[in-house]
């Protein structure tokens, strides 16, 4: 994912995770957590346009929800700020004890903020629950290699995996699938509302929730009982304020009405804020991928349309890939803050290639009208193809409208397509996209952990989170094979083969990749500390001078 100022650190994070996958994550014996760097008091206000889909980990697999979950829920293992390895967090130790067994020993005497005991039963409950509920917006697809969970005693958890030597499992435990929840609070077979969760205080992260008005204002207070990898929270009270659009977010950070603006400001706003003396624009390793999704049932010539024809549907996808001008979108819309992406795996990760660059357009990354015309003609398609294209105006930043207006213009200028461009707010969009309502639509990806697999498994295994009816058995076989391959060169080769197949199938069409950007007042410390390759914005490390 990434042309950024910290590429070496970003690559190192992956190397650390991979090397650690088959070795132990071990903390000092009897360690009850990091108790250094106690809470300094005071308060912070964080502004964001990134909405929470659900505070329930079983019903969320998005950046806005993970941001809040990172603050309030514990994880078994994690990557510490500026670290490059998976380490014990809620766990005292974590390691592969057999090729298909990953054993976790919990720290002793753990409790949730509500006073309930946190033990191995809660851990098993948390993962079993995600799999059982299997919510369409949840992270169950990350747990496809999990066969079963045993709890020999109150402090021991044994994960049995289907695929041996899984190079990704420790990373999965740091992801959206990893929060540990209170089995005395959460129902086992259905989601719990955000409001009910907040009232029950089933949290054991660095912060507890003291008031919760969803996607408007959330107040957090440092959890005095927290033990884990991150230091005790440096700020006692943090308020998270949600904005309907970036205009007010930019105005409030520019006038220091808030302390930090974290997702999402437009490229123009960021450029303007760089000229202001009272704020600092912080940039960290990237990983974000912006892409289009094709619904194989409802796209033009899709399998559930009256004119269903798989060959014509493929030709439509290929012609769109021939016509999209990523460089123009990058420069005209995002002022270079995003760069072209030519693969579902972002650049910088071991195994990443750029097959889309050579397969489509002019063969070097630029569009080609002649190639697009030929593809449609060869498939027997005449006349402009009507494409219903949906995008989201708030979740992926305020420039999404300009981005997709540019895509529409590029396709329609060819004379080969007629594009009906529509937008929907994220809270509805995240539901509609899984119900076959959008034939072609925008999504973005923020990595759960720093590994090429995280750009493959969630998208291209059967019953993936896209719900776009794409199913390729060969791709699924290769994904499973690379997960269990410990030889780095062989694994990179397999990852390359998957990218090549995906570039030919075009289940998705990657467009751009970007960096992490936050804007903070000059009196705010710790922002650079959390903008690292773990891709987690940790409020606990941020404070005012």
Secondary structure, DSSP 8 states (H G I E B T S, - for coil): ----TTHHHHHHHHHHHHHHTTS-EE--TT------S-----EEEEEE----S-SSGGG--SHHHHHHHHHHSB-SEE--TT--S-EESSEEEEEEEETTEEEEEE-SS-B-TTS-B--HHHHHHHHHHHHHH--TTSSGGGGTTEEEEEEEETTEEEEEESSTT-TTHHHHTTSTT--B--TTTS-SSS---HHHHHHHT---SSEEEEEEETTTEEEEEE-TT--SSS-S-SSSEEEEEE-SSHHHHHHHHHTTSSSEEES---HHHHHHHTT-SSEEEEEEEEEEEEEEEE-TTTSTT-TTSTT--HHHHHHHHHHHHHH--HHHIIIIITTTSEEE--SSS-TTSTT---HHHHHSTTTTSS--HHHHHHHHHHTT--S-EEEEEEE-SSTT-TTHHHHHHHHHHHHHHTTSEEEEEEE--HHHHHHHGGGT--SEEEEEE--SSSSGGGGTHHHHSTT-TT-S----HHHHHHHHHHHT---HHHHHHHHHHHHHHHHHH-SEEEEEEEEEEEEEETTEESHHHHSSTT----GGG-EE-
